[in-house]
Amino acid sequence: MTAGAPGGVAGAGLPVVLDGVSDKDAQPVAAPRPATLRQVMAQYPTGVTVITSRDPDGVPRGQVVGTFLRVSDEPELVGFFAMHASRTWLATKPTLTQFCVNIVSDHQEALCQSLASGSAPGLTGIPHSASHDGNPALHGAIAHIDCTVEQILPFGDHDFVVGRVTHAHHVSAAHPLVFFRGGFGRFASTSRTGNDHDFRAQLAEVDLLRPEMDALAAATGCAVTINALDGDETVVVAAATQAGPRALRVRVGQRLPFAAPFGSLEAAFGPDALRQRWLDADVTTGNTREQNAAVLDAVRARGYMISYGHDAHARIVSAAQQLAKRDPARRAEYLAELRNFDAVYNGKGSAGLPPEFAAGELRSIAVPVYGFDGGLAYGLTLWGPARPVSRAEQGTLVTAALRCAGACSGILGG
């Protein structure tokens, strides 16, 4: 309501002035052309979903949808718009009784482009499994929402499909894929939120562990670090090192992707949703999902992760960091480095395979540290010396690392 409008009606009988122009002087505005409206609406980013279902023969099908929204909390209703002209929608609509909304992550752009182009019929070649209600649930999606069809309403050249939510499952903390100005993109936060890691609080907590870290570093002559999970990356948040020309240096703040072959400790000892997220994120090693799952099972059964080869690790860390810069000209080179390294990595037992120690250059021993809630809080890593290490010495270092991690867990109430 406009302040001071007589009769309690906003501007009743009076000209409205905006930026010094009276509405009596304003010229009629023509409705925008469809092309103009599309250009304007392209300035508004939207999320990306894949709506999946099964045809009457049980064959999975899916289509990319950018206009998905929450309709109601009570009852729980969601909805999406489908174009009348869409061949996929024309084939789906007559038999659609239930569906799953897959909120896709930013590493699933190629999948969405394939579905949108119609180059892949149905979900052929796209990893998925049955959702809670039996709908196709895409691997790697951030969330799955099962629905039954409540209503299909025509609006202009679209149908508005209203679904009653029967089950919702938040799978991953990955960032969503977005659609903006005619193309797919990624979300980047420029401000801290309640869901971001509060590293100030973490650093204060990790400071409580420093006496144990320092004691382990002094007793073994090795560097010791604490790692934390931050979204799609692991980050070194604290380090205790020993002076000396052959001492291994680990940089605080170093980040690595939470994807194979990195992050197996967090995936093995974290909650199941974290395990599934790690398995979904492997696009580099060439391993099958079953091979990576076997790695995690071995790490968890052993109680720690162990790796070998300083030079090999240095190469793969460099390749992973360069790959993150998205240089298309050298992508194949970096992927080859990662895959070659993975064969050495698993072959020498770095993820707990085989159970016996391998004599040689010990790169690292990583063990879980638990918090007051009993869940995984941090990873504690003891970095091997820059020299060959006997099997007997490796056993001693593993025992020392496990003892230190147990003491740290006790300090945190775990």
C-alpha positions in Angstrom: 0.0 0.0 0.0 1.3 3.5 -0.9 1.8 5.7 2.2 -0.6 8.6 2.3 -3.0 7.3 -0.3 -6.5 8.6 0.5 -9.3 6.3 1.4 -6.9 3.5 2.3 -6.5 2.4 -1.3 -3.0 2.5 -2.8 -3.0 5.5 -5.3 -6.8 5.4 -5.9 -7.6 7.9 -8.6 -4.1 9.5 -8.4 -1.2 9.2 -10.9 1.6 7.0 -9.7 5.1 8.5 -10.2 8.1 6.2 -10.7 11.5 7.8 -11.4 9.9 11.1 -12.1 7.5 9.8 -14.8 3.8 9.9 -14.3 1.7 6.8 -15.3 -0.4 9.3 -17.3 2.6 10.1 -19.4 3.8 6.5 -19.8 3.3 4.8 -23.2 1.6 1.3 -23.4 4.1 -1.5 -23.2 3.8 -4.2 -25.8 4.0 -7.8 -24.6 7.5 -9.2 -25.1 8.1 -11.5 -28.0 8.8 -15.2 -27.1 12.4 -14.9 -28.1 12.9 -11.8 -26.0 11.3 -13.4 -23.0 13.6 -16.5 -23.4 16.6 -14.2 -23.5 15.4 -12.4 -20.3 14.6 -15.7 -18.5 18.0 -17.0 -19.5 19.5 -14.6 -17.0 17.8 -16.5 -14.2 19.7 -19.7 -13.2 17.8 -22.9 -12.4 18.6 -26.2 -11.0 18.7 -29.4 -13.1 16.8 -32.6 -12.4 16.3 -35.8 -14.3 12.8 -37.3 -14.0 12.9 -41.0 -14.2 10.2 -43.7 -14.4 9.5 -47.0 -16.0 7.4 -47.9 -19.0 4.7 -50.6 -18.7 7.3 -53.2 -19.6 9.5 -52.0 -16.7 12.1 -50.4 -19.0 13.7 -47.3 -17.3 13.4 -43.9 -19.0 14.4 -40.4 -18.1 14.2 -36.8 -19.2 16.1 -33.6 -18.2 13.9 -31.0 -16.5 14.9 -27.5 -15.4 11.6 -26.3 -14.0 11.2 -28.3 -10.9 9.7 -26.8 -7.7 8.2 -27.6 -4.3 4.4 -27.0 -4.4 3.2 -27.7 -0.9 4.5 -28.9 2.5 1.1 -30.2 3.7 0.5 -32.4 1.8 4.0 -32.8 0.5 3.7 -32.0 -3.2 6.3 -31.2 -5.8 6.0 -30.4 -9.5 7.7 -30.0 -12.8 6.9 -28.7 -16.3 7.3 -30.8 -19.4 7.0 -29.4 -23.0 4.2 -30.6 -25.1 6.6 -30.9 -28.0 9.1 -33.1 -26.2 9.2 -36.6 -27.8 10.3 -38.1 -24.5 7.3 -36.5 -22.7 4.9 -37.6 -25.4 6.0 -41.2 -25.0 6.0 -41.0 -21.2 2.8 -39.1 -20.3 0.2 -41.7 -21.2 1.5 -44.3 -18.8 3.1 -42.2 -16.1 1.8 -43.1 -12.6 4.9 -42.6 -10.5 8.4 -41.1 -10.9 11.6 -40.2 -9.2 13.1 -36.7 -9.2 16.9 -37.0 -9.4 18.6 -33.7 -8.3 21.9 -34.1 -10.3 25.3 -32.9 -9.2 27.7 -30.8 -11.1 29.8 -33.7 -12.3 26.8 -35.1 -14.2 26.8 -32.6 -17.1 27.7 -35.2 -19.7 24.9 -37.4 -18.5 22.3 -34.6 -18.8 23.6 -33.6 -22.3 23.3 -37.1 -23.5 19.7 -37.4 -22.2 18.7 -34.0 -23.5 20.1 -34.8 -27.0 18.2 -38.1 -27.2 21.5 -39.8 -28.1 21.0 -42.4 -25.4 17.6 -44.2 -25.6 16.1 -44.5 -22.1 18.8 -44.9 -19.5 21.1 -47.2 -21.5 24.6 -47.0 -20.2 23.7 -44.7 -17.3 24.4 -46.2 -13.9 21.3 -46.5 -11.8 19.5 -48.7 -9.3 16.0 -49.0 -7.8 14.9 -46.2 -5.6 12.8 -46.8 -2.4 9.7 -47.1 -4.6 11.3 -49.0 -7.4 11.9 -46.1 -9.8 15.3 -45.6 -11.5 17.6 -43.7 -9.1 20.7 -42.3 -10.8 24.0 -43.0 -9.2 25.8 -39.7 -8.3 22.7 -37.7 -7.9 22.5 -35.4 -4.8 19.0 -36.5 -3.9 16.1 -38.8 -5.0 12.5 -37.9 -4.5 9.9 -40.6 -5.2 6.4 -39.4 -6.2 3.0 -40.7 -7.4 1.3 -38.6 -10.0 -1.3 -36.4 -8.4 -2.4 -34.3 -11.4 -1.3 -33.3 -14.9 -2.4 -29.8 -15.9 -1.9 -28.1 -19.3 -0.4 -24.6 -19.1 0.3 -23.0 -22.5 2.8 -25.1 -24.4 3.7 -27.1 -21.2 2.1 -29.7 -18.9 2.5 -29.1 -15.2 2.9 -32.4 -13.4 2.1 -32.4 -9.7 3.6 -35.3 -7.7 2.7 -36.5 -4.2 6.0 -37.2 -2.4 6.2 -40.8 -1.0 9.9 -40.9 -0.1 12.8 -38.4 -0.2 16.5 -39.4 0.3 19.4 -36.9 0.5 22.3 -38.9 -0.9 25.3 -36.5 -1.3 26.6 -33.1 -0.2 28.0 -32.5 -3.7 27.2 -29.2 -5.5 24.3 -29.1 -7.9 24.4 -28.8 -11.6 22.8 -25.5 -12.7 21.5 -24.2 -16.1 22.3 -20.5 -16.9 22.3 -18.5 -20.1 21.7 -21.5 -22.3 24.3 -23.8 -20.8 25.2 -26.0 -17.8 27.4 -24.6 -15.0 28.5 -25.0 -11.4 27.5 -23.3 -8.2 30.2 -21.5 -6.3 29.4 -20.0 -2.9 30.9 -16.6 -2.1 29.7 -16.5 1.5 29.7 -18.8 4.5 26.5 -20.6 5.5 25.4 -22.8 8.3 26.3 -25.9 6.2 29.9 -24.8 5.5 32.7 -26.1 7.5 33.5 -23.7 10.3 37.3 -24.0 10.2 37.7 -21.6 13.1 35.9 -24.0 15.3 37.7 -27.0 13.8 41.1 -25.4 14.3 40.3 -24.8 18.0 39.2 -28.4 18.3 42.3 -29.7 16.5 44.5 -27.6 18.7 43.4 -29.9 21.5 45.0 -32.8 19.6 48.3 -31.1 19.0 50.2 -32.5 22.0 49.4 -36.0 20.8 50.4 -35.1 17.3 53.7 -33.6 18.5 54.4 -36.6 20.6 53.9 -39.0 17.7 56.1 -36.9 15.4 58.8 -36.8 18.0 58.7 -40.5 18.7 58.8 -41.6 15.1 60.6 -38.8 13.4 57.8 -38.5 10.9 55.4 -35.8 9.9 51.8 -36.1 11.3 48.8 -34.4 9.8 45.1 -34.0 10.6 42.7 -34.0 7.6 39.1 -32.9 7.4 36.4 -33.3 4.8 35.3 -30.1 3.2 32.5 -30.7 0.6 34.1 -32.5 -2.3 37.6 -32.2 -1.0 39.8 -33.3 1.8 42.0 -30.6 3.4 45.0 -30.7 5.7 44.1 -28.6 8.7 47.1 -29.2 11.0 50.6 -30.7 10.8 53.4 -31.6 13.2 56.8 -32.1 11.6 60.3 -32.9 12.6 63.3 -30.9 11.4 65.9 -32.5 9.2 67.1 -32.7 5.6 65.2 -35.9 4.9 62.0 -35.0 6.7 58.8 -35.1 4.6 57.0 -31.8 4.4 53.2 -31.7 4.2 51.6 -28.3 3.5 48.7 -27.2 5.7 45.8 -26.3 3.5 46.6 -28.8 0.8 43.4 -30.0 -0.8 42.7 -33.2 -2.7 39.5 -34.4 -4.4 37.2 -36.7 -2.3 37.3 -39.3 -5.0 39.3 -42.5 -5.7 42.1 -43.0 -5.2 42.0 -40.3 -2.5 39.6 -40.1 0.5 39.3 -43.9 1.0 39.8 -43.5 4.8 36.8 -41.1 5.1 34.7 -43.2 2.8 35.5 -46.4 4.6 34.9 -45.1 8.2 32.2 -42.5 7.5 28.4 -43.1 7.2 27.0 -45.1 4.3 25.9 -41.9 2.4 29.5 -40.8 2.4 30.7 -44.2 1.1 28.1 -44.0 -1.7 29.2 -40.5 -2.6 32.8 -41.6 -2.9 31.9 -44.6 -5.0 29.8 -42.3 -7.3 32.6 -39.7 -7.6 35.2 -42.0 -9.3 35.6 -40.8 -12.8 39.4 -41.1 -13.0 40.8 -44.5 -11.9 39.1 -46.8 -14.4 38.1 -49.1 -11.5 34.7 -50.7 -11.4 32.4 -49.8 -8.6 32.8 -53.3 -7.2 36.6 -52.9 -7.1 36.4 -49.6 -5.3 33.9 -51.0 -2.8 36.3 -53.9 -2.1 39.0 -51.3 -1.3 36.8 -49.6 1.2 35.9 -53.0 2.8 39.5 -53.9 3.1 40.4 -50.5 4.7 37.6 -50.8 7.2 38.5 -54.4 8.1 42.2 -53.6 8.6 41.4 -50.4 10.6 43.7 -48.1 8.7 44.9 -47.2 5.2 48.5 -47.7 4.1 50.2 -46.5 0.9 53.7 -46.8 -0.7 55.9 -44.8 -3.0 56.8 -41.2 -2.5 57.4 -40.4 -6.1 54.3 -42.1 -7.3 52.2 -40.2 -4.8 53.8 -36.9 -5.7 52.9 -37.5 -9.4 49.3 -38.4 -8.7 48.8 -35.5 -6.3 50.1 -33.2 -9.0 47.9 -34.8 -11.7 44.8 -34.5 -9.6 45.4 -30.9 -8.8 46.1 -30.1 -12.5 43.0 -32.0 -13.5 40.9 -29.8 -11.1 42.0 -26.8 -13.2 40.0 -28.3 -16.1 42.7 -27.8 -18.8 41.1 -29.7 -21.7 44.3 -29.9 -23.7 46.0 -32.0 -21.0 43.0 -33.8 -19.5 43.9 -37.2 -21.2 47.5 -36.9 -19.9 46.4 -36.3 -16.3 43.7 -39.1 -16.4 46.4 -41.5 -17.7 48.7 -40.6 -14.8 45.9 -41.2 -12.3 45.0 -44.6 -13.8 48.6 -45.8 -14.0 49.1 -44.8 -10.5 46.0 -46.6 -9.3 47.3 -49.9 -10.6 50.5 -49.3 -8.5 48.5 -48.1 -5.6 46.2 -51.1 -5.2 48.8 -53.5 -6.4 51.2 -52.6 -3.5 48.5 -52.8 -0.9 48.1 -49.2 -0.2 44.4 -49.5 0.5 44.8 -52.5 2.7 45.4 -55.0 -0.1 47.1 -57.4 0.5 47.1 -57.8 4.3 50.8 -58.2 4.7 53.2 -55.3 4.6 55.3 -54.5 1.6 58.9 -53.6 2.2 60.0 -50.4 0.5 59.1 -46.7 0.6 56.3 -46.2 3.1 54.3 -43.2 2.0 51.6 -42.9 4.6 49.5 -44.6 7.3 46.0 -43.0 7.8 43.7 -43.8 10.8 40.3 -42.6 11.8 39.7 -40.1 14.7 36.2 -40.2 16.2 34.2 -37.3 17.7 31.9 -37.1 20.7 28.9 -38.5 18.6 30.9 -41.6 17.8 31.2 -40.6 14.1 34.3 -40.0 12.1 35.7 -36.5 12.9 39.1 -36.4 11.2 41.7 -38.5 9.6 45.2 -38.7 11.2 48.0 -39.4 8.8 51.6 -40.4 9.7 53.8 -39.8 6.7 56.6 -42.3 6.2 60.3 -41.2 6.1 62.1 -40.6 2.9 63.9 -43.9 3.0 63.1 -47.6 2.7 61.2 -49.0 5.7 61.3 -52.6 6.8 58.2 -54.6 7.5 58.9 -54.7 11.2 59.3 -50.9 11.4 56.0 -50.5 9.5 54.3 -52.6 12.1 55.7 -50.4 14.8 54.6 -47.2 13.0 51.1 -48.6 12.5 50.8 -49.4 16.2 52.0 -45.9 17.1 49.5 -44.2 14.7 46.6 -46.3 16.0 47.5 -45.5 19.6 47.7 -41.7 18.8 44.4 -41.8 17.0 42.8 -43.6 19.9 44.1 -40.9 22.3 42.8 -38.1 20.0 39.4 -39.8 19.9 39.4 -39.9 23.7 40.1 -36.2 23.8 37.2 -35.4 21.5 34.9 -37.7 23.5 34.8 -40.3 20.8 
